[in-house]
Amino acid sequence: MTRRELLAGAAATAVLRAAEPDWPKTAAEAVGYLRDYIRIDTSNPPGNVTGAAAFLGKVLAKEGIATERLDPGPAGKANLLARLPGSARKRPLLLLSHMDTVPADPAAGRPILSAARSA
């Protein structure tokens, strides 16, 4: 192996290591987002999801993902549309989720919307 090949290999290895995500940090960030999201009361009725739509819009904006908020119906009802540009080489993928929830049971023993972890 020549010196040039050795240096090229070392440089490529450094680039690949730098591109590796910090998985513990990423997991902690994801859990934090999920806890904050769970704490937003979207119980149906009345199913007011504007707070959830605003929260998710901020999270996506932080990642540089453009969103469009659609409020076509009664107050409190909203949809959030986010689109990532794709390529013509692969088929598109749609992710769809409800933002409203059913009411929590206060008799369950934990504060409603606490997002506390079980032991």
CORVEN-V513681 format. One record per backbone hydrogen bond with DSSP energy under -1.0 kcal/mol. CO is the residue of the C=O (numbers start at 0). NH is the residue of the N-H. If there is no record, write none. Layout:
# CORVEN-V513681
co & nh
CO & NH
CO & NH
This chain:
# CORVEN-V513681
co & nh
1 & 5
2 & 6
3 & 7
4 & 8
5 & 9
6 & 10
7 & 11
8 & 12
9 & 13
10 & 14
11 & 15
12 & 16
13 & 17
14 & 18
20 & 22
21 & 25
22 & 26
23 & 27
24 & 28
25 & 29
26 & 30
27 & 31
28 & 32
29 & 33
30 & 34
31 & 35
32 & 36
33 & 37
34 & 38
36 & 39
41 & 100
42 & 46
48 & 52
49 & 53
50 & 54
51 & 55
52 & 56
53 & 57
54 & 58
55 & 59
56 & 60
57 & 61
58 & 62
59 & 64
60 & 63
67 & 80
69 & 78
73 & 76
75 & 48
78 & 69
80 & 67
100 & 43
104 & 107
105 & 108
110 & 113
